[in-house]
Amino acid sequence: MMSTDRDLFLQDAFEVGLISSDEIASSIGCLVWDSSPNGVDVEVDPGAVIPDTVHLSIASLAIDRPCAVVEREGCRLHLAYTR
């Protein structure tokens, strides 16, 4: 496989989302690692401070939902969809 073919495949491996909250001054970008019907696993900048409840928007997956942070491991978060 050529290097350019591999790069094209890897670019499609993840999605980019935005996390927002009334407690955050501006939206924070995140990398979506995994998505399920109940929530998503994301990675944020190590310096980002994420509150326990947020709003997640992922345009490419048509997701625009409130979430709760149910697990934190360094800069990786598991967000569960809430109502």
Protein Blocks (a to p, Z undefined) as FASTA:
>chain_A
ZZklmmmmmmmmpccdddddfkbmbacddddfbdcfkbccddddfkbccdfbdcdddfkn
opacddddfbdehjaccddddZZ
